[in-house]
Amino acid sequence: MALIVVGTMAYDAIETPFGKTDKIVGGSATYVAYAASNFVTPVQQISIVGNDFDEAIMADLKARGVMTEGVVRVKDKPSFFWSGRYHMDMNSRDTLVTDLNVLADFDPHVPEAYQGADFLMLGNLMPKLQMQVIDEMRVRPKLIVLDTMNFWMDIAMDDLKAVLKKVDVLMVNDSEARQLTGEYSIVKAAKTILTMGPKYLIIKKGEHGALLFHENHVFYAPALPLEDVFDPTGAGDTFAGGFMGHLAKTKDISFNNMKTAIIVGSAMASFCVEKFGPERLQEITRADIDNRIQEFVNLVQFDIDLV
Ligand code: AMP
């Protein structure tokens, strides 16, 4: 069951209270692909990179079952670059630099070999380009999931609202849900978002887990309490990769299976934050993932007798 992933493949410079990196590999589609390819192949990547992007990363992704036919390489420009600084609590960050570079003239197309994919993950990217990919699909995928961030709400809110009408699931963090709706209450914001297009909404709350909304139902998945969160960059995209990977693997897009999928997403995100960049995702094994998912089961499972 194929999964198309659209988004950035980038370089990031990250500052946390525990350390600092110069330029390391990042990007929304990079993290989604690393996470999702543990569950489903092929992952069909649509992105753009510059002349600086490390061939070894591309080769590593290919070896994991990621198709890169839809990744454009530009010879005379650098890749998208993002730099951010995290605060002590690691739940909030400031964007220091967003250099679009190759992204400024990205014109994404769906390669012929990707047509017919059942799952489409629209990772963080210009909303207009997310729309362009939906419009290029000859058959609408069974499930379209969209991730976005404050940056695009600030400069392209109308385009974002237009593409929201075409997706099944929206993933945002709590501050983005507030910015999108003007509602402070997360529950009120969720109700409003569910009238804007998506039938399902996932609100990520960092170390406080994630909420899944659908009609009048709410489901909560915790984040694993970790002693050290080293670098939260990419945790949202890694969550998205685990979520989509599980749904594509099981071919079941019911609300009930989405509950399991957000646990899988949370488990994958918990690895991502253990090291800088995608490093931890590159080293984990299937057994590590299974053990981590079991830790989540143990964390929330309890019996109760109501008398
Ligand atoms: P996350 O921590 O999951 O929100 O995602 C972080 C990743 O998103 C980083 O690796 C960045 O390269 C990438 N990123 C940052 N800003 C943007 C943006 N405006 N559009 C697309 N990708 C971005």
Residues whose N, C-alpha, C, O or C-beta is under 5 A from the ligand:
A	BS01	AMP	T8 A10 Y11 D12 G26 G27 S28 W82 N124 L125 F151 P232 T233 G234 A235 G236 D237
